[in-house]
Each structure stands twice: as structure tokens, then as C-alpha cells.
Amino acid sequence: MAHRLLARRIWTLSAKEIRCLPASSAALVSTSYSTSLQPSSARVSFLSRSHALPHSLPHASSRQVSFNVQDNEDFTERVIKSQLPVLIDFHAQWCGPCKILGPRLEKAVAKQNGRVAMAKVDIDDHTDLAIEYGVSAVPTVIAMRGGDVVDHFVGIKDDDELDSFVSKIIGK
């Protein structure tokens, strides 16, 4: 049953989706299209060598817009000791408004072309950091410069408010 569901899913993939699969999945797709009734020499692969997947995709920017905080040492190195202003997005996986705010905030930070960094802190994984910075509700965004908190807000803001918040942090 599971094999038939997988075969049906693969059959419904568009050519564009197949080209975007990792190489190991692409090999699975190319062999899944063949049937056991055909001799192996007659089997056709939809991903021939001429349509092979690229080894690496070009990146729009070598600098990442945001990063996930791994532990307290990582927070100290990448946020507190940062030369750039840093926006810290305190969020949780179960928080609906956090899922809305996160991409908007990343977009606002990306517009600044590397003049500000964004750290994402999951409060369930890093409760100690949330307590240390007085986070009582999520989403909470704290702006730091030189290791000092310079501004913050709680809740969702629209795109214009986020752009002005980020610009204000850079300008201080």
C-alpha cells in the first residue's frame, strides 16, 4: 500500500519538481518510473545525464539574513559580541503569530543589505535566555547594539512598522 502511494506521488510530480529534488531522491524517481515488467535495458530514466541536477545552486547572497541560536555560547558570540545591530526574534513552534511575524521580519532585515543581523531564539529550547531578557509573551523582538538592549516590541506589526523599526535600530 505504501509503495503504491509513493509511486502515485512520484507520478504526479511535475518536471520542475523532479529537477529540484536532491540527487538521492532523483535517483529514486528515475528508477520508480520503470516497471519490473520491462527488461532493465528498456527502462527509461527521466533524468538523463544531460538533465542531471546541479551540484550546487547559486546563492543570491553569501551572507545569511538570519540564524538560529544554538546555545548560550552561540548567543554570546553571535549576538552580544556582534559588531552589527541584532534583532532577536523570541518565538515558539506552537505560536501562530510567530509564524506570521518571522518571515516578515526576515524580509525587513534583508532589505537592509547586511547592516543588521537577525537571531531566532525558540523559547522552548532556550528558556533561560527568554527569562534573562524578560520575555513573557511571544512573539517578542528585542533589538541589541553592542550588547545592550536598545528597543523591543511584543506581538505582530505590519510590514511598514517593521521596516521603520529596523531602520530606527540601524540609525541609532
N, C-alpha and C positions, 0 to 999 in steps of 0.2 A: 504494500500500500504506500509506504513512504517513498519507495523507489518511483512509483507512478506519479506521485505528487511532485517529486523533484524533477522528473522528466517533463511533466506538464509545465512547471515553472520555467525550466530552461527553454522549452519550445516556444514560450510566449515572450522571451527576451527579444528586444529589438537588436538590430545590428550595432547600434550605438552603445547599448548597454553591454553587449558582449565585448566590444573593444575596450571598455572601461574596467573590465574585470581584471583582478590580479592574475599574473601568469599561471599560478596553480589552478585557479578556477577556470581560466580559459582552456586549459588542457582538459579539464573535466567536461566543459561544454562541448569541445570539439569531439571528444570520444563519445559523449552521450547522444549525439545526433546520429551516430552509426547504429545499426541494428545487428544483433547477433546472427540474423539470417543471411547477411551478406558476408562473403569472404573478406578477410582483413585487407586484401589488396584492393577491394572495390569500395571500401569505406571512404567517405569524403569528409574532410575536415573543413569547417567553415572559417578556420583561422589558419590559413596557409602561411608559409614563411614571408610572403610578400605583404601580408596583413598582420604581421606579428606585433605584439604590444610593445610600446617603447619601454626602455629600461628605467627611465626617469622622466617625470613630467616637468615641464618648465615652470618655474615659480614666478609669480608676479613680483614678489619682493623677497629678499633673503632674510629680512627682519620679520619676526613673528609679531602680530598685533598684541596677542595676549598669551598668558601662560598659567598653568595650574600650579598652585603652591603645593609642594610635596611634603614638607615638614618645617619645623621651626627654624632650622639652619638655612633652609632654602628661602624662607620668608626673610630672614635677616640679610642674606646675601643679595637677593634679587629685588627686595622692596625697600628695606630700611637703608641699605648702603647704596642704593641706586642714585646715579647722577641725574637721571631724568625724574620728573614728577611721575608718580604712580597712582593709578586709580585701583582700589581694591574692591572687587565685587564679592561681597559675602552673600552666598546663595545656598540653596539646598536642592537636591534632585527632586524632591516631592513638591516643590514650590512652583505653582503655575505662573505667578507674576515674575519669578526669577527667570523662567524660560522665555518670557517675552522681553524682559529688560536686557538680558545677556547679549543677544545679537545686536540690539540697538546700540548698546554701549560700545561693543566692539567696532561697529560701523563709525561711531563718533570718534573713537580713538584712532581708527585707520585714516580718517580724514586729516589727521594732524601730521602724517608722514614721519613718524618716528620721533616726534617731540615729546611724546608721553607714552608710558607703558601701562599695561593693564594686568593685574594679578587677580586670579579667580581662586577664592577660598570657599570650599564646601564646609559649612558649619558643622555638619555631622561628622566629618573626618577630622576637623581641626577646631574642636570645641574650645580649647584653651585660647586660641587666637581670637575667637568670637567674644569670649568673656573678657579678655585683655583689652579689646577695643570697644567694649560696651555695646555689642550688637544684641539687641533684644527682639528684633523682627527682621525678616528677610523679604525682599532684597534690601540690603544696606550697602551703599557705596561710600567709601572713605577715600579722600584724596590726601596723598602724602608727598611732601617735598623735603628732601634732606633728612628723612627720618621723623619728621614732625607732621602731625595731622593738621591740615590747613582748611579742610572743608569736608562736608558729608551730606548725604540725604538718604531718606528711607522711602521705599516704595517705587512706583513706576513714574517716569517722566516721559514726555513726548520727545520726538527727535530734535526739535528746536531747543528745548530746555537742556537736553543732553549736550548738544553742540555748544551752547553758551556756558554750561558748567565746565566742560573740558577746556574751552578757550580761556575761561577765567583762571583755571588752575595753571595753565601754561604762562599766562600773563603775570601772575603774582610774583 
